[in-house]
Amino acid sequence: MSVNREELREAAEIREKEVFENYEDFGAEDIRELLQKGQYTRLRQVVQELNDADIADYLEDMDGEEIVKVFRILPKDIAADVFSYLEIEFQQSVIISLSDKDAANIINNMMSDDAKELMEEMPANIVKRLIANTDPETRQAINHLMRYPEDSAGSIMTVEYVDLKEHYTVTQAIERIRKVGLDSETINICYVLDNKRTLVGTVGLRYLLLSDPDAVIGDIMHRSVVSLHTLMDQEEVARMFKKYEFTAMPVVDNEDRLIGIITMDDVVDILEEETTEDIEKMAAVMPSDKPYLRMSVIEAFKKRIPWLLLLMISATFTGSIITSFESALSRYVVLTAFIPMLMDTGGNAGGQASAIIIRGLSLDEIAFGDWTKVVWKEIRTAALCGLTLACCNFVKLLAFDRVGMSVAFVVCVTLLMAVIVAKVVGSTLPMLAKKIGMDPAVMASPFITTIVDAISLLIYFRIATLVLGI
């Protein structure tokens, strides 16, 4: 039985279509297969149906040469969007491998804030080459953003937004959106400016679509505008977004002129960066902007050793305290066995308090003016925790450790006092750090543990001296 060639071709096309219709199963191997077969047109069609972030994930599983090939195949606008989702090391590899023309096409089609972030991470000679080949408008936007201090609202904003005039009609406004909308970060909110570019109001796309075509923008806009200042710290920016629950907010200068906007995706990046920084500081590690696997051993060493040296030196005070009471301990050697437990419990109690207070300060739930309320609450909490631990420990000392009543009393009273002191120290030091302009995360568990250890030992030996007469 003969088979028609046309039927075979159609069957092959159907099979190929079925393979790529389920894009959930599509991955790096499928892209690699199409590259190896030279089916560039088919690859271009397939990737256009995928999410930009997914394409970036697939590319990061491929080698550098394959990634560059894919970028040369992708349409310019999609290539720029996919590029913005890549990790910085992949971005650098792609940019260096592409020709000046292809690299400039990607930069020109990126949002200005993403392009500026890339420039900050690239070597100076590469930046010079890229800037020289980009459009004057793109070059101006990048240079404008790089003028602002690091971690300020001005440094993370984008200058791609939709601006309208008060005298526009709704019809004119929609025409303006059609003209500039594709190159804007968002069109959900449009910003109304006067002749001096002063921000006077906002209007949502929804209101434009539902309003009379002849209505004037000045009559339907919202005049009460919440804006950010160019020099506002990025942590404060995140708090403003949380407070007002906006998806985008305008950024103005000292004269209330609109300079740019910040969108929710920028805030997500801020929160991730700030949270990572706080966690590193709380673990006594100097913050780094590099992912763990990209950091060399020497870089990791440099980030960790300063705090380790400081904590080691400060911990020598603990050794000095024990040495000063060495003669007393020789008479009651059993007291030595409980030193680790007292120090660990005090450190843990202080760490609990500091973590809660640091988080409260970062969320603006606690201010320095609340310190009396905080300390009073922590004292009461510590008393309950300390009494519970002391009672449990008292039973354990008498029933299992078989120590005398006086020794058990000394240990348990010390335990109670250590927990109270630890929680007071752990709650007040972060607030004090915030007050003097330091990051509260610095006053975290390692630092507080060192302080509490020394205080706990002093309390321990003082009570032992009074009760046991040593």
C-alpha positions as a Markdown table, in Angstrom:
| # | Residue | x | y | z |
|---|---|---|---|---|
| 1 | Met | 0.0 | 0.0 | 0.0 |
| 2 | Ser | 1.5 | 3.3 | -1.1 |
| 3 | Val | 1.6 | 6.3 | 1.2 |
| 4 | Asn | 1.2 | 9.8 | -0.2 |
| 5 | Arg | 4.1 | 12.1 | 0.5 |
| 6 | Glu | 1.8 | 14.9 | 1.4 |
| 7 | Glu | 0.1 | 12.8 | 4.0 |
| 8 | Leu | 3.5 | 11.9 | 5.5 |
| 9 | Arg | 4.5 | 15.6 | 5.7 |
| 10 | Glu | 1.1 | 16.5 | 7.3 |
| 11 | Ala | 1.5 | 13.7 | 9.8 |
| 12 | Ala | 5.0 | 14.9 | 10.8 |
| 13 | Glu | 3.7 | 18.4 | 11.2 |
| 14 | Ile | 0.9 | 17.2 | 13.5 |
| 15 | Arg | 3.3 | 15.2 | 15.6 |
| 16 | Glu | 5.6 | 18.2 | 15.9 |
| 17 | Lys | 2.7 | 20.4 | 16.8 |
| 18 | Glu | 1.6 | 17.9 | 19.5 |
| 19 | Val | 5.1 | 17.8 | 21.0 |
| 20 | Phe | 5.2 | 21.6 | 21.5 |
| 21 | Glu | 1.6 | 22.2 | 22.4 |
| 22 | Asn | 2.2 | 21.2 | 26.0 |
| 23 | Tyr | 4.5 | 24.0 | 26.9 |
| 24 | Glu | 4.6 | 22.9 | 30.5 |
| 25 | Asp | 6.8 | 20.1 | 29.5 |
| 26 | Phe | 9.0 | 22.2 | 27.3 |
| 27 | Gly | 12.6 | 22.8 | 28.6 |
| 28 | Ala | 16.2 | 23.5 | 27.9 |
| 29 | Glu | 16.6 | 20.1 | 26.2 |
| 30 | Asp | 13.9 | 20.9 | 23.7 |
| 31 | Ile | 15.5 | 24.3 | 22.9 |
| 32 | Arg | 18.9 | 22.5 | 22.5 |
| 33 | Glu | 17.3 | 19.9 | 20.2 |
| 34 | Leu | 15.8 | 22.6 | 17.9 |
| 35 | Leu | 19.2 | 24.4 | 17.8 |
| 36 | Gln | 21.1 | 21.2 | 16.9 |
| 37 | Lys | 18.6 | 20.5 | 14.1 |
| 38 | Gly | 18.9 | 24.0 | 12.8 |
| 39 | Gln | 15.1 | 24.6 | 13.1 |
| 40 | Tyr | 15.6 | 28.3 | 14.0 |
| 41 | Thr | 12.2 | 29.4 | 12.6 |
| 42 | Arg | 10.4 | 26.8 | 14.6 |
| 43 | Leu | 12.4 | 27.7 | 17.7 |
| 44 | Arg | 11.5 | 31.4 | 17.3 |
| 45 | Gln | 7.8 | 30.5 | 17.0 |
| 46 | Val | 7.9 | 28.2 | 20.1 |
| 47 | Val | 9.7 | 30.6 | 22.4 |
| 48 | Gln | 7.3 | 33.4 | 21.5 |
| 49 | Glu | 4.5 | 31.3 | 23.2 |
| 50 | Leu | 6.5 | 30.8 | 26.4 |
| 51 | Asn | 6.7 | 33.1 | 29.4 |
| 52 | Asp | 9.8 | 35.3 | 29.4 |
| 53 | Ala | 10.8 | 34.2 | 32.9 |
| 54 | Asp | 10.5 | 30.6 | 31.9 |
| 55 | Ile | 12.7 | 31.1 | 28.9 |
| 56 | Ala | 15.3 | 32.7 | 31.1 |
| 57 | Asp | 15.2 | 29.6 | 33.4 |
| 58 | Tyr | 15.7 | 27.3 | 30.5 |
| 59 | Leu | 18.6 | 29.3 | 29.1 |
| 60 | Glu | 20.4 | 29.2 | 32.5 |
| 61 | Asp | 20.5 | 25.4 | 32.1 |
| 62 | Met | 22.4 | 25.7 | 28.8 |
| 63 | Asp | 26.0 | 26.6 | 28.0 |
| 64 | Gly | 27.1 | 30.1 | 26.9 |
| 65 | Glu | 27.3 | 29.4 | 23.2 |
| 66 | Glu | 23.8 | 28.0 | 23.0 |
| 67 | Ile | 22.4 | 31.0 | 25.0 |
| 68 | Val | 24.0 | 33.5 | 22.6 |
| 69 | Lys | 22.5 | 31.6 | 19.6 |
| 70 | Val | 19.0 | 31.8 | 21.2 |
| 71 | Phe | 19.4 | 35.5 | 21.8 |
| 72 | Arg | 20.3 | 36.1 | 18.2 |
| 73 | Ile | 17.1 | 34.2 | 17.1 |
| 74 | Leu | 14.7 | 35.9 | 19.5 |
| 75 | Pro | 12.8 | 39.1 | 18.4 |
| 76 | Lys | 14.4 | 42.2 | 19.9 |
| 77 | Asp | 11.6 | 43.0 | 22.3 |
| 78 | Ile | 11.4 | 39.4 | 23.7 |
| 79 | Ala | 15.2 | 39.2 | 23.9 |
| 80 | Ala | 15.3 | 42.3 | 26.1 |
| 81 | Asp | 12.5 | 41.0 | 28.4 |
| 82 | Val | 14.2 | 37.5 | 28.7 |
| 83 | Phe | 17.6 | 39.1 | 29.3 |
| 84 | Ser | 16.2 | 41.1 | 32.3 |
| 85 | Tyr | 15.2 | 37.8 | 34.0 |
| 86 | Leu | 18.7 | 36.3 | 33.7 |
| 87 | Glu | 21.0 | 36.2 | 36.7 |
| 88 | Ile | 23.7 | 38.8 | 36.4 |
| 89 | Glu | 26.5 | 36.4 | 35.6 |
| 90 | Phe | 24.5 | 35.1 | 32.6 |
| 91 | Gln | 23.8 | 38.7 | 31.5 |
| 92 | Gln | 27.5 | 39.5 | 31.6 |
| 93 | Ser | 28.3 | 36.4 | 29.6 |
| 94 | Val | 25.7 | 37.1 | 26.9 |
| 95 | Ile | 26.5 | 40.8 | 26.6 |
| 96 | Ile | 30.3 | 40.1 | 26.2 |
| 97 | Ser | 29.6 | 37.4 | 23.6 |
| 98 | Leu | 27.2 | 39.4 | 21.4 |
| 99 | Ser | 28.2 | 41.9 | 18.8 |
| 100 | Asp | 28.0 | 45.6 | 19.6 |
| 101 | Lys | 24.9 | 45.9 | 17.5 |
| 102 | Asp | 23.1 | 43.0 | 19.1 |
| 103 | Ala | 24.1 | 44.0 | 22.6 |
| 104 | Ala | 22.9 | 47.6 | 22.0 |
| 105 | Asn | 19.5 | 46.3 | 20.7 |
| 106 | Ile | 19.0 | 44.5 | 24.0 |
| 107 | Ile | 20.0 | 47.5 | 26.1 |
| 108 | Asn | 17.8 | 49.8 | 24.0 |
| 109 | Asn | 14.7 | 47.6 | 24.5 |
| 110 | Met | 15.2 | 47.1 | 28.3 |
| 111 | Met | 13.5 | 49.2 | 30.9 |
| 112 | Ser | 15.9 | 51.9 | 32.1 |
| 113 | Asp | 16.1 | 50.7 | 35.7 |
| 114 | Asp | 17.1 | 47.2 | 34.5 |
| 115 | Ala | 19.7 | 48.6 | 32.1 |
| 116 | Lys | 21.1 | 50.8 | 34.8 |
| 117 | Glu | 21.4 | 47.8 | 37.2 |
| 118 | Leu | 23.2 | 45.9 | 34.5 |
| 119 | Met | 25.7 | 48.7 | 33.9 |
| 120 | Glu | 26.5 | 48.9 | 37.6 |
| 121 | Glu | 27.6 | 45.2 | 37.6 |
| 122 | Met | 29.6 | 45.2 | 34.4 |
| 123 | Pro | 33.3 | 46.0 | 34.1 |
| 124 | Ala | 34.1 | 49.6 | 33.2 |
| 125 | Asn | 35.4 | 48.8 | 29.7 |
| 126 | Ile | 32.3 | 46.9 | 28.8 |
| 127 | Val | 30.1 | 49.7 | 30.1 |
| 128 | Lys | 31.9 | 52.2 | 28.0 |
| 129 | Arg | 31.4 | 50.0 | 24.9 |
| 130 | Leu | 27.7 | 49.5 | 25.6 |
| 131 | Ile | 26.9 | 53.1 | 26.4 |
| 132 | Ala | 28.7 | 54.2 | 23.2 |
| 133 | Asn | 26.4 | 52.0 | 21.1 |
| 134 | Thr | 23.1 | 52.6 | 22.7 |
| 135 | Asp | 20.5 | 55.2 | 21.6 |
| 136 | Pro | 21.0 | 58.7 | 22.9 |
| 137 | Glu | 17.6 | 58.5 | 24.7 |
| 138 | Thr | 18.6 | 55.3 | 26.4 |
| 139 | Arg | 22.0 | 56.6 | 27.3 |
| 140 | Gln | 20.5 | 59.7 | 28.8 |
| 141 | Ala | 18.1 | 57.7 | 30.9 |
| 142 | Ile | 20.8 | 55.4 | 32.2 |
| 143 | Asn | 23.2 | 58.3 | 33.1 |
| 144 | His | 20.3 | 60.1 | 34.8 |
| 145 | Leu | 19.5 | 57.1 | 37.1 |
| 146 | Met | 23.2 | 56.5 | 37.9 |
| 147 | Arg | 23.4 | 60.0 | 39.4 |
| 148 | Tyr | 21.3 | 59.1 | 42.5 |
| 149 | Pro | 22.8 | 57.6 | 45.7 |
| 150 | Glu | 22.8 | 53.8 | 45.9 |
| 151 | Asp | 19.6 | 52.3 | 47.6 |
| 152 | Ser | 17.7 | 55.5 | 47.1 |
| 153 | Ala | 14.3 | 55.8 | 45.3 |
| 154 | Gly | 16.0 | 57.6 | 42.4 |
| 155 | Ser | 18.4 | 54.7 | 41.9 |
| 156 | Ile | 15.7 | 52.1 | 41.5 |
| 157 | Met | 13.0 | 54.0 | 39.6 |
| 158 | Thr | 12.3 | 53.8 | 35.9 |
| 159 | Val | 11.7 | 56.7 | 33.6 |
| 160 | Glu | 9.3 | 54.9 | 31.3 |
| 161 | Tyr | 5.8 | 56.0 | 32.3 |
| 162 | Val | 2.7 | 57.6 | 30.8 |
| 163 | Asp | 2.3 | 61.3 | 31.5 |
| 164 | Leu | -0.7 | 63.4 | 30.5 |
| 165 | Lys | -1.7 | 67.1 | 30.5 |
| 166 | Glu | -4.6 | 68.5 | 32.5 |
| 167 | His | -6.2 | 70.0 | 29.4 |
| 168 | Tyr | -6.3 | 66.7 | 27.5 |
| 169 | Thr | -9.6 | 65.1 | 26.8 |
| 170 | Val | -10.1 | 61.4 | 27.5 |
| 171 | Thr | -9.8 | 60.7 | 23.8 |
| 172 | Gln | -6.5 | 62.5 | 23.6 |
| 173 | Ala | -5.3 | 60.7 | 26.7 |
| 174 | Ile | -6.1 | 57.3 | 25.2 |
| 175 | Glu | -4.2 | 58.3 | 22.0 |
| 176 | Arg | -1.2 | 59.3 | 24.2 |
| 177 | Ile | -1.3 | 55.9 | 25.9 |
| 178 | Arg | -1.4 | 54.1 | 22.5 |
| 179 | Lys | 1.6 | 56.1 | 21.4 |
| 180 | Val | 3.9 | 55.5 | 24.4 |
| 181 | Gly | 2.3 | 52.6 | 26.3 |
| 182 | Leu | 4.3 | 49.8 | 24.7 |
| 183 | Asp | 7.5 | 51.4 | 26.0 |
| 184 | Ser | 6.2 | 52.2 | 29.5 |
| 185 | Glu | 6.6 | 50.1 | 32.6 |
| 186 | Thr | 2.9 | 50.3 | 33.3 |
| 187 | Ile | -0.2 | 52.0 | 31.9 |
| 188 | Asn | -2.6 | 51.2 | 34.7 |
| 189 | Ile | -1.9 | 54.5 | 36.3 |
| 190 | Cys | -1.2 | 57.7 | 34.3 |
| 191 | Tyr | 0.4 | 60.8 | 35.8 |
| 192 | Val | -0.9 | 64.2 | 35.1 |
| 193 | Leu | 1.6 | 67.1 | 34.8 |
| 194 | Asp | 1.3 | 70.8 | 34.4 |
| 195 | Asn | 3.5 | 72.9 | 32.1 |
| 196 | Lys | 6.4 | 72.8 | 34.6 |
| 197 | Arg | 6.2 | 69.0 | 34.8 |
| 198 | Thr | 4.9 | 69.3 | 38.3 |
| 199 | Leu | 2.9 | 66.3 | 39.4 |
| 200 | Val | -0.7 | 67.5 | 39.9 |
| 201 | Gly | -2.7 | 64.3 | 39.8 |
| 202 | Thr | -3.2 | 60.7 | 38.7 |
| 203 | Val | -5.8 | 58.9 | 36.6 |
| 204 | Gly | -6.4 | 55.2 | 36.2 |
| 205 | Leu | -6.8 | 53.5 | 32.9 |
| 206 | Arg | -10.1 | 52.1 | 34.1 |
| 207 | Tyr | -11.5 | 55.6 | 34.7 |
| 208 | Leu | -10.4 | 56.7 | 31.2 |
| 209 | Leu | -12.1 | 53.8 | 29.6 |
| 210 | Leu | -15.3 | 54.4 | 31.5 |
| 211 | Ser | -15.4 | 58.2 | 31.2 |
| 212 | Asp | -17.0 | 60.3 | 28.5 |
| 213 | Pro | -14.6 | 60.7 | 25.6 |
| 214 | Asp | -14.9 | 64.5 | 25.7 |
| 215 | Ala | -14.3 | 64.7 | 29.5 |
| 216 | Val | -11.2 | 66.8 | 30.5 |
| 217 | Ile | -8.5 | 65.0 | 32.4 |
| 218 | Gly | -8.2 | 67.8 | 35.0 |
| 219 | Asp | -11.9 | 67.2 | 35.9 |
| 220 | Ile | -11.7 | 63.4 | 36.5 |
| 221 | Met | -8.1 | 63.0 | 37.9 |
| 222 | His | -7.3 | 62.3 | 41.5 |
| 223 | Arg | -5.6 | 65.4 | 42.9 |
| 224 | Ser | -4.5 | 63.8 | 46.2 |
| 225 | Val | -1.2 | 62.2 | 45.1 |
| 226 | Val | 1.1 | 60.1 | 47.3 |
| 227 | Ser | 4.6 | 60.4 | 46.0 |
| 228 | Leu | 8.2 | 59.3 | 46.8 |
| 229 | His | 11.2 | 61.6 | 46.9 |
| 230 | Thr | 14.2 | 60.8 | 44.8 |
| 231 | Leu | 16.5 | 60.5 | 47.9 |
| 232 | Met | 14.2 | 58.4 | 50.0 |
| 233 | Asp | 15.8 | 55.2 | 51.2 |
| 234 | Gln | 14.6 | 52.0 | 49.5 |
| 235 | Glu | 13.4 | 50.5 | 52.9 |
| 236 | Glu | 11.1 | 53.5 | 53.3 |
| 237 | Val | 9.9 | 53.0 | 49.7 |
| 238 | Ala | 8.9 | 49.5 | 50.6 |
| 239 | Arg | 7.1 | 50.7 | 53.7 |
| 240 | Met | 5.2 | 53.3 | 51.6 |
| 241 | Phe | 4.0 | 50.5 | 49.2 |
| 242 | Lys | 2.9 | 48.4 | 52.1 |
| 243 | Lys | 1.0 | 51.2 | 53.7 |
| 244 | Tyr | -0.9 | 52.4 | 50.6 |
| 245 | Glu | -1.0 | 49.1 | 48.7 |
| 246 | Phe | -0.3 | 50.7 | 45.3 |
| 247 | Thr | 1.1 | 48.8 | 42.4 |
| 248 | Ala | 3.1 | 51.8 | 41.2 |
| 249 | Met | 4.1 | 55.1 | 42.9 |
| 250 | Pro | 5.6 | 58.3 | 41.4 |
| 251 | Val | 9.0 | 59.7 | 42.3 |
| 252 | Val | 9.4 | 63.5 | 42.5 |
| 253 | Asp | 12.3 | 65.9 | 43.1 |
| 254 | Asn | 12.5 | 68.8 | 45.5 |
| 255 | Glu | 10.2 | 70.9 | 43.3 |
| 256 | Asp | 7.6 | 68.1 | 43.0 |
| 257 | Arg | 8.5 | 67.5 | 39.3 |
| 258 | Leu | 7.9 | 64.0 | 38.2 |
| 259 | Ile | 11.2 | 62.2 | 37.6 |
| 260 | Gly | 10.1 | 58.5 | 37.4 |
| 261 | Ile | 8.0 | 55.8 | 38.9 |
| 262 | Ile | 8.7 | 52.7 | 41.0 |
| 263 | Thr | 6.6 | 49.6 | 40.5 |
| 264 | Met | 5.8 | 46.6 | 42.6 |
| 265 | Asp | 8.4 | 44.3 | 41.0 |
| 266 | Asp | 11.0 | 46.8 | 42.1 |
| 267 | Val | 9.7 | 46.6 | 45.7 |
| 268 | Val | 9.9 | 42.8 | 45.6 |
| 269 | Asp | 13.6 | 43.1 | 44.7 |
| 270 | Ile | 14.0 | 45.7 | 47.5 |
| 271 | Leu | 12.4 | 43.4 | 50.1 |
| 272 | Glu | 14.5 | 40.4 | 49.0 |
| 273 | Glu | 17.7 | 42.5 | 49.2 |
| 274 | Glu | 16.9 | 44.1 | 52.5 |
| 275 | Thr | 15.8 | 40.8 | 54.1 |
| 276 | Thr | 19.0 | 39.0 | 52.9 |
| 277 | Glu | 21.1 | 41.9 | 54.3 |
| 278 | Asp | 19.3 | 41.7 | 57.7 |
| 279 | Ile | 19.7 | 37.9 | 57.9 |
| 280 | Glu | 23.4 | 38.2 | 57.1 |
| 281 | Lys | 24.0 | 40.8 | 59.7 |
| 282 | Met | 22.0 | 38.9 | 62.3 |
| 283 | Ala | 24.3 | 35.9 | 61.6 |
| 284 | Ala | 27.4 | 38.1 | 62.1 |
| 285 | Val | 28.3 | 38.1 | 58.4 |
| 286 | Met | 29.1 | 41.3 | 56.5 |
| 287 | Pro | 26.4 | 41.8 | 53.7 |
| 288 | Ser | 27.3 | 40.7 | 50.2 |
| 289 | Asp | 25.4 | 41.4 | 46.9 |
| 290 | Lys | 26.7 | 38.1 | 45.3 |
| 291 | Pro | 24.8 | 34.8 | 45.4 |
| 292 | Tyr | 26.5 | 32.1 | 47.6 |
| 293 | Leu | 27.8 | 30.0 | 44.7 |
| 294 | Arg | 29.3 | 33.0 | 42.9 |
| 295 | Met | 31.2 | 34.1 | 45.9 |
| 296 | Ser | 34.8 | 32.9 | 46.1 |
| 297 | Val | 36.3 | 31.3 | 49.2 |
| 298 | Ile | 38.4 | 34.4 | 49.8 |
| 299 | Glu | 35.4 | 36.7 | 49.5 |
| 300 | Ala | 33.5 | 34.5 | 51.9 |
| 301 | Phe | 36.4 | 34.7 | 54.3 |
| 302 | Lys | 36.6 | 38.5 | 54.1 |
| 303 | Lys | 32.8 | 38.7 | 54.9 |
| 304 | Arg | 33.0 | 36.5 | 57.9 |
| 305 | Ile | 36.3 | 37.0 | 59.7 |
| 306 | Pro | 35.8 | 40.6 | 61.0 |
| 307 | Trp | 32.8 | 39.7 | 63.1 |
| 308 | Leu | 34.4 | 36.4 | 64.2 |
| 309 | Leu | 37.5 | 38.3 | 65.4 |
| 310 | Leu | 35.4 | 40.9 | 67.2 |
| 311 | Leu | 33.2 | 38.3 | 68.9 |
| 312 | Met | 36.3 | 36.2 | 69.8 |
| 313 | Ile | 38.0 | 39.2 | 71.5 |
| 314 | Ser | 34.8 | 40.2 | 73.3 |
| 315 | Ala | 34.4 | 36.6 | 74.5 |
| 316 | Thr | 37.7 | 36.7 | 76.3 |
| 317 | Phe | 35.9 | 38.8 | 79.0 |
| 318 | Thr | 33.9 | 35.6 | 79.8 |
| 319 | Gly | 37.2 | 33.7 | 80.3 |
| 320 | Ser | 38.5 | 36.5 | 82.5 |
| 321 | Ile | 35.4 | 36.3 | 84.7 |
| 322 | Ile | 35.8 | 32.6 | 85.2 |
| 323 | Thr | 39.5 | 32.9 | 85.9 |
| 324 | Ser | 38.8 | 35.6 | 88.6 |
| 325 | Phe | 36.5 | 33.2 | 90.4 |
| 326 | Glu | 38.8 | 30.1 | 90.0 |
| 327 | Ser | 39.5 | 29.8 | 93.7 |
| 328 | Ala | 35.9 | 29.9 | 94.5 |
| 329 | Leu | 35.1 | 27.3 | 91.9 |
| 330 | Ser | 37.7 | 25.0 | 93.3 |
| 331 | Arg | 35.7 | 24.7 | 96.5 |
| 332 | Tyr | 32.4 | 24.1 | 94.7 |
| 333 | Val | 33.5 | 22.3 | 91.5 |
| 334 | Val | 30.0 | 21.2 | 90.8 |
| 335 | Leu | 29.1 | 24.8 | 89.9 |
| 336 | Thr | 31.4 | 24.5 | 86.8 |
| 337 | Ala | 29.1 | 21.9 | 85.3 |
| 338 | Phe | 26.2 | 24.4 | 85.0 |
| 339 | Ile | 28.0 | 27.3 | 83.4 |
| 340 | Pro | 27.3 | 26.1 | 79.8 |
| 341 | Met | 23.6 | 25.6 | 80.5 |
| 342 | Leu | 23.3 | 29.1 | 82.1 |
| 343 | Met | 25.2 | 30.8 | 79.3 |
| 344 | Asp | 23.3 | 29.0 | 76.5 |
| 345 | Thr | 19.9 | 29.7 | 78.1 |
| 346 | Gly | 20.7 | 33.4 | 78.5 |
| 347 | Gly | 22.0 | 33.7 | 75.0 |
| 348 | Asn | 18.9 | 31.9 | 73.6 |
| 349 | Ala | 16.6 | 34.2 | 75.6 |
| 350 | Gly | 18.4 | 37.3 | 74.4 |
| 351 | Gly | 18.4 | 36.0 | 70.8 |
| 352 | Gln | 14.6 | 35.5 | 70.9 |
| 353 | Ala | 14.0 | 39.0 | 72.2 |
| 354 | Ser | 16.4 | 40.7 | 69.7 |
| 355 | Ala | 14.9 | 38.8 | 66.7 |
| 356 | Ile | 11.4 | 39.9 | 67.6 |
| 357 | Ile | 12.4 | 43.5 | 68.2 |
| 358 | Ile | 14.5 | 43.8 | 65.1 |
| 359 | Arg | 11.6 | 42.5 | 63.0 |
| 360 | Gly | 9.2 | 44.9 | 64.7 |
| 361 | Leu | 11.6 | 47.8 | 64.0 |
| 362 | Ser | 12.0 | 46.9 | 60.3 |
| 363 | Leu | 8.2 | 46.8 | 60.0 |
| 364 | Asp | 7.7 | 50.1 | 61.8 |
| 365 | Glu | 5.7 | 48.3 | 64.5 |
| 366 | Ile | 8.1 | 49.5 | 67.2 |
| 367 | Ala | 9.8 | 52.9 | 67.6 |
| 368 | Phe | 12.4 | 54.1 | 70.1 |
| 369 | Gly | 9.7 | 56.0 | 72.0 |
| 370 | Asp | 8.1 | 52.6 | 72.8 |
| 371 | Trp | 11.1 | 51.4 | 74.8 |
| 372 | Thr | 9.4 | 51.6 | 78.2 |
| 373 | Lys | 6.5 | 49.5 | 76.9 |
| 374 | Val | 8.9 | 47.0 | 75.3 |
| 375 | Val | 11.1 | 46.6 | 78.4 |
| 376 | Trp | 8.1 | 46.2 | 80.7 |
| 377 | Lys | 6.6 | 43.6 | 78.5 |
| 378 | Glu | 9.9 | 41.7 | 78.1 |
| 379 | Ile | 10.5 | 41.8 | 81.9 |
| 380 | Arg | 7.1 | 40.2 | 82.5 |
| 381 | Thr | 7.6 | 37.6 | 79.7 |
| 382 | Ala | 11.1 | 36.9 | 81.0 |
| 383 | Ala | 9.8 | 36.4 | 84.5 |
| 384 | Leu | 7.3 | 33.8 | 83.3 |
| 385 | Cys | 9.8 | 32.0 | 81.1 |
| 386 | Gly | 12.5 | 32.2 | 83.8 |
| 387 | Leu | 10.3 | 30.9 | 86.5 |
| 388 | Thr | 9.2 | 28.0 | 84.4 |
| 389 | Leu | 12.7 | 27.1 | 83.4 |
| 390 | Ala | 13.9 | 27.5 | 87.0 |
| 391 | Cys | 11.2 | 25.2 | 88.5 |
| 392 | Cys | 11.8 | 22.5 | 85.9 |
| 393 | Asn | 15.6 | 22.8 | 86.4 |
| 394 | Phe | 15.2 | 22.7 | 90.3 |
| 395 | Val | 13.3 | 19.4 | 90.1 |
| 396 | Lys | 15.9 | 18.0 | 87.6 |
| 397 | Leu | 18.9 | 19.1 | 89.9 |
| 398 | Leu | 17.5 | 17.4 | 93.0 |
| 399 | Ala | 16.0 | 14.3 | 91.4 |
| 400 | Phe | 18.7 | 13.4 | 88.8 |
| 401 | Asp | 21.8 | 15.5 | 89.4 |
| 402 | Arg | 21.6 | 14.8 | 93.2 |
| 403 | Val | 23.1 | 18.2 | 94.1 |
| 404 | Gly | 22.4 | 20.0 | 97.4 |
| 405 | Met | 19.5 | 22.3 | 98.0 |
| 406 | Ser | 21.8 | 25.4 | 98.2 |
| 407 | Val | 23.5 | 24.6 | 94.9 |
| 408 | Ala | 20.2 | 24.0 | 93.2 |
| 409 | Phe | 18.9 | 27.3 | 94.6 |
| 410 | Val | 22.0 | 29.2 | 93.3 |
| 411 | Val | 21.6 | 27.7 | 89.8 |
| 412 | Cys | 17.9 | 28.3 | 89.5 |
| 413 | Val | 17.9 | 31.9 | 90.8 |
| 414 | Thr | 20.8 | 32.6 | 88.4 |
| 415 | Leu | 18.8 | 31.0 | 85.6 |
| 416 | Leu | 15.8 | 33.3 | 86.4 |
| 417 | Met | 18.0 | 36.4 | 86.6 |
| 418 | Ala | 19.9 | 35.5 | 83.4 |
| 419 | Val | 16.7 | 35.1 | 81.4 |
| 420 | Ile | 15.4 | 38.5 | 82.6 |
| 421 | Val | 18.6 | 40.3 | 81.9 |
| 422 | Ala | 19.0 | 38.6 | 78.5 |
| 423 | Lys | 15.6 | 39.6 | 77.3 |
| 424 | Val | 16.0 | 43.2 | 78.5 |
| 425 | Val | 19.4 | 43.5 | 76.8 |
| 426 | Gly | 18.1 | 41.7 | 73.7 |
| 427 | Ser | 15.2 | 44.1 | 73.4 |
| 428 | Thr | 16.9 | 47.4 | 74.2 |
| 429 | Leu | 20.1 | 47.2 | 72.2 |
| 430 | Pro | 18.4 | 47.0 | 68.7 |
| 431 | Met | 16.2 | 50.0 | 69.6 |
| 432 | Leu | 19.3 | 51.9 | 70.8 |
| 433 | Ala | 21.1 | 51.0 | 67.5 |
| 434 | Lys | 18.1 | 52.3 | 65.5 |
| 435 | Lys | 18.2 | 55.5 | 67.5 |
| 436 | Ile | 21.8 | 56.3 | 66.8 |
| 437 | Gly | 21.5 | 55.5 | 63.1 |
| 438 | Met | 22.9 | 51.9 | 63.0 |
| 439 | Asp | 21.2 | 48.9 | 61.5 |
| 440 | Pro | 19.3 | 47.1 | 64.3 |
| 441 | Ala | 20.2 | 43.8 | 62.7 |
| 442 | Val | 23.8 | 44.3 | 63.9 |
| 443 | Met | 22.6 | 43.9 | 67.5 |
| 444 | Ala | 21.5 | 40.3 | 66.8 |
| 445 | Ser | 22.0 | 37.0 | 68.5 |
| 446 | Pro | 25.9 | 36.6 | 68.3 |
| 447 | Phe | 26.6 | 40.0 | 69.7 |
| 448 | Ile | 23.9 | 39.8 | 72.4 |
| 449 | Thr | 25.0 | 36.3 | 73.4 |
| 450 | Thr | 28.5 | 37.5 | 74.1 |
| 451 | Ile | 27.2 | 40.3 | 76.3 |
| 452 | Val | 24.7 | 38.1 | 78.1 |
| 453 | Asp | 27.2 | 35.4 | 78.7 |
| 454 | Ala | 29.4 | 37.8 | 80.7 |
| 455 | Ile | 26.5 | 39.2 | 82.7 |
| 456 | Ser | 25.2 | 35.7 | 83.4 |
| 457 | Leu | 28.5 | 34.6 | 84.8 |
| 458 | Leu | 28.8 | 37.7 | 87.0 |
| 459 | Ile | 25.3 | 37.1 | 88.4 |
| 460 | Tyr | 26.1 | 33.4 | 88.9 |
| 461 | Phe | 29.2 | 33.9 | 90.9 |
| 462 | Arg | 27.7 | 36.8 | 92.9 |
| 463 | Ile | 24.7 | 34.7 | 94.0 |
| 464 | Ala | 27.0 | 31.8 | 94.7 |
| 465 | Thr | 29.2 | 34.0 | 96.9 |
| 466 | Leu | 26.2 | 35.3 | 98.9 |
| 467 | Val | 24.5 | 31.9 | 99.3 |
| 468 | Leu | 27.4 | 29.5 | 99.6 |
| 469 | Gly | 29.9 | 31.9 | 101.2 |
| 470 | Ile | 32.7 | 31.2 | 98.7 |
